[in-house]
């Protein structure tokens, strides 16, 4: 390898390492969390009687993100509390969603939940 190729390779690896380190501390953005559960919209708004498999897969993916870090759990909690105030979410259906999708969420889905305790 020439010196120029070696320098470019090290520069590329440094950029990749910086991206990986930055993503370890990243907190999920609210828009991303809401986008994840869009497949659940008809169930959460009370139009569907059961969540679809696509919805449950989205819930499981979001649960994986939340399980990875406490800051992400808190961010998701705060996001959904805010979002629930803006949309006519059927709260009883939202509370059933984890069980119906076979996801174990350690905190109840409730607009009065204290996200600081998660």
C-alpha positions, 0 to 999 in steps of 0.5 A: 500500500502506498503512503497515500492509500494508508493515510486514506485508510486510517482516515476512513477508519477514524471517521468510522470509529467516531461514528460508532462512538457517537452512536453509542451515546445517541438518544432516539429522537421522538420523530423516529420513535413515533415513525416506528409505531406508525404501523400500529396507528389503526389499532392505537386509534381504536379502528382495528380490533387487533394489532397487525404482525407489522405493528408487533414487529415495529413494537418489538424493534422499538423495545430493542432500542429501549432495552439498549439504554436508559436514556433511550427508554426515558426519551421514548417514554417522554415522546409517547407521553407528549404524542398521546396528548396530541392524538386521540390514542385509545389508552386501553388499547395502548395498554394492551399492545405490549401483551398482544405483541408479546413484549414485556415493558417494565413500566405501564403505559399511562400518561401520568407515568414518571419517565425519570423512574424508568 
